[in-house]
């Protein structure tokens, strides 16, 4: 087999040599500076390279879905990372939270659903786990769809102690898909979850009934 047609994932964690690791910022988030070498596809090691790494824990995100009413809940809140863009910095997102030490993603999902939207999940189905932006950050998102009742959903939520100001909105699935298509939902977790729901909607309506 030629080098050009070699299978993927021939390298592992052991094929990276971290020569130096320095903490350059340690606040709400962290930043590390790494000097490293890594294996090359053509053989040997790379020269020493320096990379800054945004150190952030894993997160859990959940799309609340009511299969009987065919509705989803999306949360609207301010995000400073959207400042300076040609859009509102208030985004429509999923129920989400950072995973605390010792918590499973499922435990985070249930905790955040109550805090951020007053919701209780009857069942969770894992969609996927994905690295947010592995060129520069350690964060992985655990993504789920959660079975809820939207009959009394909606309203204002969030923990004042965490400076959260959240409005929970209820949309029909078709409305949510339309907002995804026209760019009103433009964050990765929301897009992935809504696209997954488009594919699995009929199955969930049959199984979660």
C-alpha angles and dihedrals in degrees: 000000000000122000091249091058098042114133118258125258096041088143130067138189087280090066092069122079113200104200098178136009122190130180106225098172133017114181135106083330129018136232126203130188114216130193109197149152125216137192117270125223090232093051136272129047133301119247115265109287131188123223132176113222125201102219112211131152125244120279136206123220127186134189107213109217132181106203094191096053092030091228136135133204119227125183125225118208142144118270119188091203089071094057114118093028126116091254142064114288087222104093135194107235145157128266101279145165144163117267111246122213111285095013123122118222088248091056090050090050093055094044095049094044090060095042098044104033111007089245134142120205117224091191138358127213119194114234101181146301115245139178108241100214110340094184088074115004139052096216121127122188122215104208126202143167113224130204111231141154112247094189093108099017126128135064140096121322144152138107115278089205088064094041091245119161108177134170115198114212128194116215133173111251090248091053090051092049090051091051089051091051095050096045100254087121105047108152121106100240093048093047094047093048095047092047089049090051091052089057097042101033097105092046093050092048088054099042098036097054 
